Amino acid sequence: MSASAARVRELTARSAILSVLLGSHPAQAPAGWIVRVGAGLGLRESAVRAALTRMVAAGDLERGADATYRLSDRLAERQRRQDRAISPDLHTWQGGWILAVVTVGATDSTDRAAFRETLRLARFGELREGVWCRPDNIAADLPEMARQRVDLFTGRPEEPAVDLAGRLFAPERWAHRARELLAALDGAETIGTRFEVAAATVRHILDDPVLPPELLPRDWPGGEIRARYEVFRTEFQAFADGLIEAKPALPQ
């Protein structure tokens, strides 16, 4: 399957820079190295330099006096979330669920949408208005501001857990998209195309509900897609090292 058939976003200078820095530890790199990597991925040098300038103006990046660019605090938090998604901290599931009950309402529609997205990114599913839940096999990883707006409880649903997980998280749909991306990685013939697919792969991993094995469909591709991304990390590191001696980066 090609990248276009898998509905993968076309690589732009901005998305390439973000992907590169989101995968770097620490999340910073010299301008010259970023430009060389962009050129190696098929982007114009002028486009990469213009994107760096716009991203600083937009608050996505910070520029040091030595022409080193680093992620802003907001995007550094996104990087931490990405790292946790790639290597989730799981514990044995005993059948319980975490409930997050909203106790401090939204101030307006924008705040409501942002708060809902925060809960979704923490891998909670919306049971009903103001009540979110998930299996208790990972920590409730909520930012402090969100944590102050909910009360957390644990319990066991009357509804069969497999049915509830299917209703809240649609794991079959996630698995179908994961298999599309795996096929696209197989069919990608250039480093630029593989970079595009790998970036989409990480975004999809961020949406993995990280359900316990007891609640997953058969042939769950979560482990496989993470392993394949690790293979690309190694490839991209070799690619970046071949361009210039600098700390390599990985896509988001």
Secondary structure by P-SEA (a helix, b strand, c coil): ccccccccccccaaaaaaaaaaacccccccaaaaaaaaaaacccaaaaaaaaaaaaaacccccccccbbbbcaaaaaaaaaaaaaaccccccccbbbbbbbbccccccaaaaaaaaaaaaaabbbbcccccccccccccccccaaaaaabbbbbbbbcccaaaaaaaccaaaaaaaaaaaaaaaaaacccaaaaaaaaaaaaaaaaacccccccccccccaaaaaaaaaaaaaaaaaaaaaaaccccccccc
